Every structure is written in structure tokens, then in C-alpha cells.
Amino acid sequence: MTPAAPSAAPTEASLDHSQRQALERTLEHAIEALRTLQRPDGHWCAELEGDSILQSEYLLMKFILGQEDQPLADGSSSEKLRWIANYLRDQQRPDGGWGQYPGSGVDLSATVKGYFCLKLVGDDPEAPHMRRARSVIHAMGGAERCNTFTMFYLACLGQVSWNAVPAIPPELVYLPKWFYFHLDKVSAWTRTMILPLSLVVTLRPTRRLPSDRGIDELFIDQRLRHRLKSKPDVPRGWARFFLFADWTLKRLHAIGGTPFRRAAIRHAERWILARAGQDAPAPTEGLGAIFPPMVYLQVAFMALGYERSHPVIKRAERELDDFFIEDGKHGADRIRIQPCFSPVWDTGIALYALADSGIDQADPSARSASAWLRDKECGFRGDWAGNVDAEAPTGGWWFEYRNAWYPDVDDTAMVAMALRRVGGAGNIAAAERGVAWILAMQNADGGWAAFDRTTHRQILEYVPFADHNAMQDPSCPDITGRVLECLSWHGYTIAHPVVARAVEYVKSHQEPEGCFFGRWGVNYIYGTWQAVIGPIRCGVPRSEPWIQRAGAWIKSVQKPDGSFGESANSYEDPSLKGQGSSTASQTAWAAMILQEVYGPNDPDLMRALLWLSRTQLSTADAADPERNPDGDPAGSWAETEFTGTGFPKVFYLRYHLYRLYFPLMALGRWHRAARNAG
């Protein structure tokens, strides 16, 4: 891309009085809006929205467990399952399919699961919406081409053979540490899924449905229906190797597995129990505190013979059902399901945004938020400890309300710099403990990953089970850049070897255009925002060519009205880098890049900030459901796009506070810089 033509927009120095006042009012209104959303105990937690598979997989789980007509964990009627189905039905697109986010292509697996659920709850397969779904599935090659995660559900309900599901022997718990596929070498989220699923595919719980409730009509190739498919885009040699390995493991299963199988099953059971919902010694709300393993646990433990009345199952049900939202926004008889809660993430970013706006520990909002965050500091040696030196300190923060087994680097960096910024002896001490933990988590390549100190192992992505495209958790530029920003607030500079190695890692991952891939946010705008700010604040000169290339790229994708936007379609088609509907969150990320690279007087920065000012929700806008579909307070922004990333090409997220605290952060940074310059 070529840089955009020079803009005639005003610089900060030439802003007229009304424009300066407008930006100041925008900042004040955003602060006020954020305060109105703070919980009484000091934290923030907004809705975290995923796609239709949250509804469909929950319903399929209930049918696998035979609970579709039984009360829910809280004693409420099973009618609520129909409310979940109602919302799932609403998510269907006019063409008949379901997708990963608004504007995405049709997702075959999501569409098969959506159709199956609606048929199970009683929708007529000849109804127009069902016929449309069936037509889409056939056009995409039939249900036999679903991903392996979908095949687990279909096998449990008797729609495919267990031969179509990857073999995951529970004996993997006994693999030696040096082994390539040891549990410590896969990502934390894979770890929490793989052992429950190993129990499911080993014990093979299968519910036989009447033929009129099955989905025979969705399959085209009956032979392929009952066979395991290799993952797309896997080198042919590795595809053959893993299919042969799977065949061998299934032959071994047919004769009862290894002599250690029974002991391995019990070992896996104990491993799961140690990480499931508990209050001590590691406060945890559900296995991994996230939807997929919390679902798989219930199916696995049913296969182990646990009764629904067992305390472990009762708690697991309750913790999963806590993800329900039934606020009436989409109708009185609708329930949507979140993939998890995001309170530490939301609170850390909100507090950092307030700090960027000049608010410190003297402010009641900052004081209560920082106290809440300090209370969430992790002092437990979870799974991460298996990949660091024995003397590495404990510390860090997790993402959810309680998930002591899995603190993560991204949350810890955000919280540590927020606490440092607002000040106070207790906050600074906690932040420094977080930094010490982060330093112990640096990878050998100089970067940081999300949950573990690890090494990139490409072969892990070739196993048939790896349909989520995230079998491992390697270093990524966005998290590494955020860590550098955090370290800069704690006095680290490019002169420190830890920082120098991290900067070299970031530089080595720059795209030819000058941008950076966004692993945890959409996409190249997010990745570039994270990748360049930390190095600059650690002392990398803005004049360095790689920094200037990043700045030039962000200017090249700015729209004529000053805004920025990028669709998650850029993960599928990199030619769409930086292209998409304008959003407040992405415009804020880009504005922060412009300020960091070019300073607070940059005319394109002004255009971005003035766009944010023009599009901020007024009191009248906030009262208009069409202008404000999510019911945000005045002072926030309307944003329906998914700008968060769970697994690229697989699962995306809409964080409902991104549209508020990131614009606040961008406006606050500019206001402070302009005031200091003045």
C-alpha cells in the first residue's frame, strides 16, 4: 500500500477553540460513561460475545447428557433450553448458514451444529430456514467435512462413527517430559480440553437417537462420514503420518489399550479434578474457567459414571450456566451464552485508560479498582510452573474472576502497568511482583506468549485434533509489545538485555508492508498498535526505519473521514489488511500509533480523534435503539463488529467495553501530551 495523501486536517496547534473544546468534552463524557459501568466493588466486567457455537454446543451437551427435559442447575425449567434455541435461530443468516462474526463467510461446522440443535428441539426439517441451512451444508461438501471438535458431538449422539474422531489416548499423561507431545508443550487451553476429550473418545459415551431426530440428510459421502480426515493445509507426509498414528491408536483401543489404560484414566480424572471448580488451594471457577473444557468435563464425567447429584457435577453445571445472559435485549425468551468472563482484563484496561487521562490513586474509582485488582493477584504455582526454573517467582493475574491455575502474561502486563500508573505503595509493590513473574516467562526467542514459557513447535499444528489452529502458544508480537510497554513504566530501557532481545523479536516479525499480525485482536491494526508502542517507550528511536514503516502503513489505511477499521476477514485474506468497517476501538488503536510515532501534533492523529468526537454517543443517541443497539451509556460509542480474537480463523470475540475504554485511552494520551507540550 502507498501512504495516504497529505491531509489538510488541522494540527493540534491549529485546532480552533470549538474543536479543542469538543475533544475535551469527548474525554470528559467518556470518563463519566466508564464510571457509570463500574461495579460497586470497583471492577468492570462487560459482556464477552462469541458466535453461535456457544449456544449450539451447550444444547448438544444437554442432549448427550439426556438432560433436555430436566431442570437446569438452578432449578429453573428446561424451557430455558428453548430460549437458547430461540437465540440460536435468530443468529442464522438469510442464506441459511451460521458464521463466526458479522460479515464472515459461512462456517460449515457451526451450520451443522445449528441445524442439528434446531432439529433436536423440534424444528421441522422442511421449514424454510432448515431447508436453507441444509442447502448451504450440501453446497459446502456435507456434514462429513466438519472439524474434529464438531465430530466429538456428532459421535456422542450416534451420527458418525468414533472412527471419525481423533484418537486421544489417556496414556499421554505418562509421556516423559522430553517427549515432543508432552502436555507442558501444548497451550494451556489445549491442555484443559485434551484430557476431558481423551476420556470421551476412550469411553465413547453414545446416545442413540430415533432416526427422525438424526441428521442423515446432511451427509453426502457416507464412506467419508465415518473416517477421520487430516487437517487442511498439512504437508502430505505429516498428514499420512498422523493418520497412520491414529489408525494404530484405534487398533490399540480395540484390544483395550495399553496395560496402563485404567491407571491413565484415573490419572486424567485426578488431573481434571485438581483444576475444576474449587475454592482452595487454587480458586477456580470451572476447568480453565472457559466454555469448551467446562462442557467437555460434564460429558467426560458422565462417561466415568458420575451422577448428576455429585458435588463436582453440580458445581460444574452451575459455573457453566453462570455464562447465561437473559437481559431481554434480544427478546424476553432469549438466552445467549458467553465463552467466559473478562473482569480482570476489563478492569486492568479501564484503570489504565483512566491513568492515561490523568486519574490516579486519589480518585475513588481508581482506588477501588486497584484494590479489587490487588485482591486477584495470583500466588499459586499452576501449570505454567512446569516450564520455568524452580526458583521462578509466583505472581501475575488471570483473565476471569477466579482461575489460579492459569494466570497469563497479557493480563499481568496490563494490570501491572495500570497499578504502577495510578501509584500508591501497595499498587507499585504488586506491579513489581507482576513484572518479576513476567520476566521469568520470557521465551528463548525473546518474545512472550500468553500462558506459558514455551517454544514454537510447528508439528503440533499438524495433529488431527488441532482444528482450533492453536495447539500451541508461541511468542507473538502483540503480547511482546505490551510487555515492553509495561516494562517501560518500570524503568526498563533498550539498554537492558531482556528488552533488547524482545525488540529484536518484534522487529523480526514485521510484515513487508510495515504492519504486524494481531494474534489476540483484529488484526494488523491491533498487532501494529501493540508492537510499536512498547519499543518506542523503551527508547527505540521513532526515526528507526522499521518504526517509520509501521507509521506509514497505518497512515495508508486511514479513511478519508479520519477513522480506521479492519474485518477479521484479513485473517483469511491478508490482502484485506487494515480494511473493514470503521470502529471506535480500532480507530483508537491507530490513533495511539500515530501519536507514538509522529507526536501529538500529527494532522492524521487529529482526524482520528475528531472522528471519535463526532461519533461519540450523545444523550439522544444513547436513547435511540437503532443508533445504540447495545444500550451503552451516553459518552460511549456504538460498535457491533468483532474486534477481539480467540483463535484466528476459528473463533472471534466482541468485547463490549472495547468501544469505550480504548477511545478513552487514546483521547487521554493526546490530552496529556498536548497539555504537557503547552
N, C-alpha and C positions, 0 to 999 in steps of 0.2 A: 504494500500500500504506500501511496505517497502522502506526505503531510498535508493537512488541510490548508487552504489558502489563508493568509494572514487575516485576522479578524479585525473589524472596526469597533468591536466592543470596548467599553471603557476599561482602563486600568483602575486599580483601587484609588490611585491619587486623583484620577479624573472623574470618579463617580460623583454624580450630583447629590445634593443633600437628600433628596427623596429616596434615591437608590440606597444610600448608606443607611438611612432610617429603616427602609424596607428590610435589609439584611439583618439589622439589629433586632427588629420586631420578629422576624422569622426565627432567629435564635432564641429569643425570649419565649415565644409561643411553643417552640419545640421542647424547651426545658420544662415548661409548665405541663405540656402533654405527657412527657415522660414521668413527671412526678405523679400525675393522676393515676398512672398504671402501676405504681409501686405498691407492693403488698404491705399490710400493717407491720409485719416483722422485718421489713427492709429489703426484701428481694423482689426481683422481677421474674416472671415466667409467662411468656405468651404462648399461644397455640403454635405447635410444630406440625405442619401439614405434610402428609405424604400422598401417595396415589391410591388407586382403588384396591391394590393388593392387600392393604391393611384390613379392609372390610371383607374381601373375599376369603383371605386365608383364615381370618377369625371364624367365619361361618363354616368353612370346610373343617376346621378343627372341631367345632361343635358337633358336626355330623360324624366325624371319625370317632369321637368320644361317645356318640349316642346320646347327646345332651340337648338335641334340638328342641325337645318339648319339655325340658326340665327348667326350673327356676335358675336364675343366674346366682353368682356367688353372694350377692347382697340380698337374696330372697326375692328380687323383682321378677316379674313374669317373663317367660320366654318370648313374649310378644316383642321384647326389645330386639330380638334377632331379626324380626321383620322390619324394625326401624333401621337396622344396619343394612338390610337388603334394600330398603327404600332409597337410602343414600347411595348405595352401590348402583342402583338402577339410574339414579339421577346423574351419575358420573359417566354413563355410557354416552358416546358421541353420536352425532346424527348418522355417521356412516356405519354404525353398529359396533365399533370396536371400543376398547379402553386403551388409554395411553399413560405415559409416565408423568406428564405435565401438560398444561395447555399449550398447544402448538407442536407437540411431539408427534412422531409417527405412531401408528397403531402398534401396540405391544401384543404379540401373539399369546404369550403366557398369561398376561393379565386378562386378555379377552376370553381365553378358555376358562380361566377360573371364574370370571364374572358370569359367563353363560352357565357354567355348572352350578354355581350358587343359586342363581335365579331359578334354574330348573328344580333344584332341590327344595326351594321354598314354595314351589307351586306355580311358577310362571309357565304358561302354555308354550311349548316349543314352536308352535305355529303362529304365535303372536308376532306382529311386525318387528318389534325390537329384537326378538330372539332369532327370527329369520335373517335379519340384517347381521347380527353377530355371527351366525353360522356361516353366512356367505363370506364374511371377512376371514374367518378361520380357514375355510376351504381355499380361498384365494392365496393365503399365506403358507399353504402346504399341509394343512391339517394339524390336529392336536398332537400328533406324534412328534412334531418338531418343537414342542415346548422345551423350556430349560429344565435342568435336573431338579431344581427346587420345586417346580410345579409337579414333576413326576412323583416326588415323595407323597404329595397329597393324593394324586390320582391312584397310586398303588395302594395306599391305605384304604381307599374307597373302591378297590377292586376294578378300576378302569384300565389299568395297564399291569403287565407282569412286573414282579420285582426285578426281573432281568433288565428292565428299562431304567432302573435306579442304580446309581453308582454304589459299588461295594465299599463300605467304610468299616473295616473290622475293628472291634473294640480293643483288640490286642495292641493297637497303636499306642495305648497308654504305657506299654512296656518298651517302646523303642528307646535305644540308648541316646544320650544327649548329642552325640556326634552325628546321628543319622540325619539325612537331608530333610526328612519329613517329620522331624520331632515337633511336638506341639508348641514348644517355645519358639519355633521358627515360622509359624503361621501367625496371621494377625489376631489380635485379641478378639475381634468379632467372629472370626472363623473358629477360633478355639471354643467359644461358647456355643457355637452351632454344631460343630463337628461331632462332639461326644454324644449329645442327645440324639443326633441323627444316626450315629453309629449303632445306638441301641435300637432305634426304629428299624433300620434296614437289617439288623441281625435278628430281632424278634419278630419282625414282619406282621404287626397287627393289621388285620384286613377286615373291613366291614363289607359284606356282600349286599349290594343294593338291588331292589327289583329292577328288572330290565328297563321299565319305563322311566326310571329315575336316573339311569346311566347316561353316558354321552357317546355311545357308539357312533352316532351320526356325525361326530366331529372329526373322526379319523378317516383318512383316505387310504393309506398304505398299512394294511393290517399286520404285515410282517415287521415293518419298521416300528409299529406301535409298541411292540414288546421287546425291543432291542435298545441297548444303550448306544447313544450317539456320542461321537467325540465332540469336543468343544470347537466351535468355528475358529478359523484362523490359527489353528495349532499346526506347527510343522508336521508333515506327514509321518516322519519317523517317530516323533514323540506321540502322535495320535495312535499309531499302531502299538507302541509300547504300552501305553496306558490302557488301551482296550484289551490287550493280552493280559496285563496285570489284573484287570477287572475280571476277566474270564477265569483266571486262575483262582482268584479270591472267592468267586462264586462256586467253583468246583470244591474248594476247601470248605465253604459253608455247607455244601450239600452233605458232607460227611461229618458235620458237627463242629467244624473249625479246628483250631489247634487245641492241644491239651490244656492250654491256659485260658480257653474262652470263658468258662464260667467265672474264673477269678477276675478276668479282664472286665467282664460285665459288672461285677461288684465294685471293682476299682473305679470304673467310669461313673457308676452310680454315686459313690462317695465323693468323687471329684465334683460332680454336679451339685450334690447336696451342700458341699462346703461353699459354693458360690451362689446358691439360690438365696431367696429372700431370708434375711436374718437381721437381728439387732446387734449381735456381738459374736465374735470379736471384730468382724468386718461389716459394718452397717451396709446393707444391700437391699434394694427393692427389686427383686426379680433377677433371674440369671442374666448377667450382663446389663440389667436394667433397661433392656431394649426388646422390642416386639418379637423378632424371629426366634431367638432362643427361648423366650418365655412361652411361646406357642409350642415349640418342639419339646420342651420339658414335659408339658402336660401329656402329650402323646406318648413320649418315651416311658413316663412313669406309669401310665395306664398299662402299657405293654409289660412292665415289670410286675404288675399286679397290685399297685397302689389303689386303694378305694378312694372315691371322691371325698369321703369324710376324713381322710387322713390330714393332719395339720399342715403338712408340706403342700398338699394339693389345694387345700382351702386357701392358704396364703397365696399360692401361685395364681389361682383364679382371681382372687381379689386384686392382686397387684396388676395383673393384665387388664382387668376391667376398669381400673382407675384411668386408663388411657381414653376412655369414652368421653365424648363431648356431646351433650344433648341440650344446647342452649337455645334451640328454636330458630337460629339464623337461617336454616335451610328448610324449615318446616317443623311443626310440632311433633311429628312422628318420624324424625330422622336422627340417627346417631352416626357420627363419624369417629374414627379411631386415630389416635396419634401413634407414631412409632416409639416415642419415649417422651420424657420431659426434658426441658433445657434450662433449668433455673440458674445453674452456676454460670453457664455460657451467657445467658441474657443479663444476669446481674453484673458479671465482670465487664461486659461491653458497655452496659448502661453507665456503670460507675466510671469507666474510662472516658466515655463521652462527656459526662459531667465534669470530670477533671480537665478535659480539653477546653471546656467552657469556663474555666477559672474557678470551679467549685472545689472546695477542699473539706477536710475533716470537721471544720467548724460548722458546716451545713448539716442540718438534721438528716436530710436524705442520704448524703454521703456517709454520715456517721452510722446510720442504721444498716446501710448496705454493706459497709466494710465489716461491721460486727457480724453480720449474717455470713459473709464470706469466710471470715476467720474461723467461724464455727464449723465450716465444711472442709477445713484443711485435712488432708489425708495423712494419718500416721501409721498406716498398715502396709506391710510388705506383701503386695499382691503378686499377680503373675509376672509383672514387669521385673521383679527381683531376680527371676531366673536368667536374665540376660545382662546383668550388670555385676560389677565387683561386689563381693560380700560386704565390704565396708561402705558401699554407697548409702547416702542418707535416705530416710523416708521423707515424704513430703508430697506436695502437689495437690491439685484439685481435679475432681472428676466433672462430668458434664451434667449429670442428673441430680436428683435430690440426695440419693444415697447409692454409692457404687464403689465401695472402698477397694475392691479387687482391681479396679481399672481407672486410676487417675490417668490423665492424658496431658501431653506436652502443650497442646494448643490452649486448653483451658487454663493450665497453670501459668503460661506466659501472659495471657490476658489478665488474669486475676492479679498476678504479681506486679505487673506494671500499673494496674489500676490502684492497688493498695499503696504502692510507692508514691504515686502521683498525689493522692489525697492526703498523704502524710500521717503523722502520729506514730509514736514509738512502737505500739503493738502491730500496726499495719506494716511498718517497714521491716520489723523483725520477721513477720510471717512471709512477706515478699522475698526476703533474703533466703529463707529456708526453701521457698519455691524455686528460686534461681539455683540454689545448690543442687536440688533434685534434677532440674533441667540439665545442668552441666554434666551430671552423671549419665544422662540419656543420649548424649551426642553420639551419632554413628561414626564409624570409621571413615566414611566418605566426607565428613564434615557437616552433613545435614542432620536434620531431626525428622523423625516420623511421629505418628500420632500417639501410640500407646507403648511402644517398646523400643529398646535399643536393638537394632537389627541390621541385617544385610540384605540387599536385593538378591532374590533367588528366582530367576525368570521361570525355571522349570515348574515351580509351584503353580504358576498360572495355567499350566497345560493339563492339570488333572481334571477329569470329567466333573468333579464336584465344584470346580472353580467358576461356575457361571456368573457369579456376582462380580467378576473382574477385580477382586480384591482379596485374593487368597493370602496375600502378604501385606505388610505395612512398611514399605521402604521410605527413605527420606523423600521429602518433597519441598519444592522451593517456597510454597506459601507458608508452611509451618516454620521452615527455617528462617524466612524473612521476619515473621512475627517474633520468633525467639530473639533475633538480633535487635529488633525494636525494644523488646523487654530488657535485654542486656544493656542497651544504651542508657536506659533510665537508671541503671545500677552502676554506672561508671565505666563500663567496658568499652573499649575502642578497638579500632582496626589493628592497633599495636599488640593486642592480646592474641596469642596463637589460636585460641578457641574461635574468636571472631574471624581471624584471617582465614582459617580453614572453612568456616561457614560461608564467608563471602565468595571464596573460590568455588564452593559447591553451587551457590546460587548462580554465579556467572556462567558456569558450565552448562546450565540448563536453560539458557535464554534461547528463544525461538529465533529463526532467521529474521523475522520482521522486527524483532526487538521486544516482543512481549514474553510472558511466562504463563505456562499451563497452570490452571487452578484445580488442584485436587479436591479441595473442600468447599469451593464456591464457584459460581458460574461467571465466567470460566477464565478467559485470558485477561479480562479486566480485573477480576478478583486476584488472579495469580500475580499480575504485574503490580497491583497495589501492594500486596504483601511482600513481594520480592525486592522492591527497590527502596522502600522507606527505611527499613531496618539498617541496611548497609550505609545509607546516607547518614543516618543519625549516629552510626558508629564511626563516622569520619571518612567514608569513601567520598571523594570529591564529586560534586554534581557534574563537573566537566568531563568525567571519565566517559569514553565513547559508549560503553555499554549502558550507562545511565541515560545518556542523551538519546540513544536508540530507543530505549523504553519510553522516554518522554515523547519522542517524535511519533512513536506508534500510537500512544494514547491520544495525541492530538489528531492523528489521521482518522480516528474512528469517532471523533466528536461530531454530533449532528448540528445542522445549521442553527437550531434553536438553543444550542448550548448543552443539551443533555447527552446521556450515554445509555446504551442498552445492549445486552447480549443474550441470545437464547441459548439454552442448553443444547440446541441442535449443533453448536460448534464442537461438541464432543464427538459427534458422528461425522461432521464435515468441517475440517479445520479451515476451509476457505471462508467460513462464516465467522471467523474470529472478530469479536467486537461488534457484531451485527445483531440487532434484535430490537424489540420494543423498548422505549425509554422507561427506565425505572429510577426511583429515588435512591435506592441502595447503590446501584451501580454508578449512577451519576456522582454520588458521594465518594465512592472509592476512587473514581477517576479524578475528581476534584482534589483529593488528597495527594494523588500522584503529581498533578500539575503544580500544586503548591510546593511539594517537597523538591521537585526538580527545578522549577522555574521561579519560585518565590511567590509571595502574596500579591504582587502587582501584575501577575500574568493576565493578559486580557482573556484568554480562554478559560482560565480559572474563574474569572468574573462572570463569564457567560454561563458556566455550570452552576455557580451559586445563585445567580439571578433566576435561572430556570427553577431551582429548588424553591426560591422565594415565591415565584409565580404559581407554582403547583401545590404549595402547602394548603392543607385543608383549612378553610375558614369555618366559622361557626355555622354559616349557612350550608357550606359544602358537607360538613360533618352530619348535618341533619338530613341530607339527601341520600337515600339508599342507592341510587344509581351512581352518584359521584363517590360514595363511600360504602361499598358493598360489605366491608368487614366491620363497620360500626366503630371505626377509630375515633379518638377524640380530636377536636379541633387542635391544630398545631402539628398533627402527624401528616402522613402522605398516603394516598391510595396506591396500592401495588398488589396486583393479583398474580404476577409472574413468580415462578420458582427460581430463586437466585442462590439457593443452597444445594450442595452436592453431598449425597451419601456415598453412592458407588457410581462413578462415571459410566454412562451408557446403560445403567441398570436402575438406579433409584435416586430420586431428587427430592428436595425439601423446600418448603416455603416457611421461613421463619417469620412470624408475624410481627416481630419487633425490628427486623432489619430495616424496614421502611421509615423508622423513626430514629433509632439511636445512631445509625451511620450518617444520615444527613446532619444530625446534631453534632456529631464528631467533626465533620468537615466544616461546618459553619463556625464551630467553636475554635478550631485551629486557625481558620482565617482571621477571625475577630481578634484573637490574642496576638497573632503575628502582626496584624495591621496596627493594633493599639501599641504594641511594643515598638514598632517602626516609627509610629507617630511620636 
